[in-house]
Amino acid sequence: GRPQTAQELVSGPSVGLLFKMRRYDELIPLAEDLMIDDPGNVLVRYLLGFAYHATGDYDSAIWVLSSTGLPDTVMTNPRSGWDWEGFLTLVNASFGLGEVEISQGLASWFFDKPDHHENRDWFVEALMSCSLAVLGRDDEALGMLEQTRRSPRLVPAYFLEDYLCFQQLADENRYQAIV
């Protein structure tokens, strides 16, 4: 019987929901506050890093992603799939800053990692495709990205449309067919 009180008690969308809705400008201040409240929450840092990257603030993306231990964590002992996605965001943010040698070095390391070639699903193929695009191997990147169609799971829109590596392929018909 108190709708105004009920509305005051209901919080807004979570960081995860804002991420899925691609509302990065709203996600950033919320994730910054959460990062202060819970500095050990690596997932919030990854989402914040991606939001910075998606909005073109590559310096902040690199700063927050580096605070998680990337790229070393991925190279020595990845904890989850989010570590890989954070790594890819770091590669893209470096690429966006024009740090070609760093971004291509990291992309090359990822692409050449032998265990990726054995157990592939849409996620690994999409990460490999992005790595190829960063390396300037666009035709191979598109071919790898096309392989994600075999997966029963769709590649999320944020992954295809908001990573810088794929944005450079946006005019390609093959890319558009995948999106």
Secondary structure, DSSP 8 states (H G I E B T S, - for coil): --HHHHHHHS----HHHHHHTT-HHHHHHHHHHHHHH-TT-HHHHHHHHHHHHHTT-HHHHHHHHHTTTTTHHHHH---SHHHHHHHHHHHHHHHHTT-HHHHHHHHHHHHH-GGGGTS--HHHHHHHHHHHHHTT-HHHHHHHHHGGGGSSS---HHHHHHSHHHHTTTT-HHHHHH-
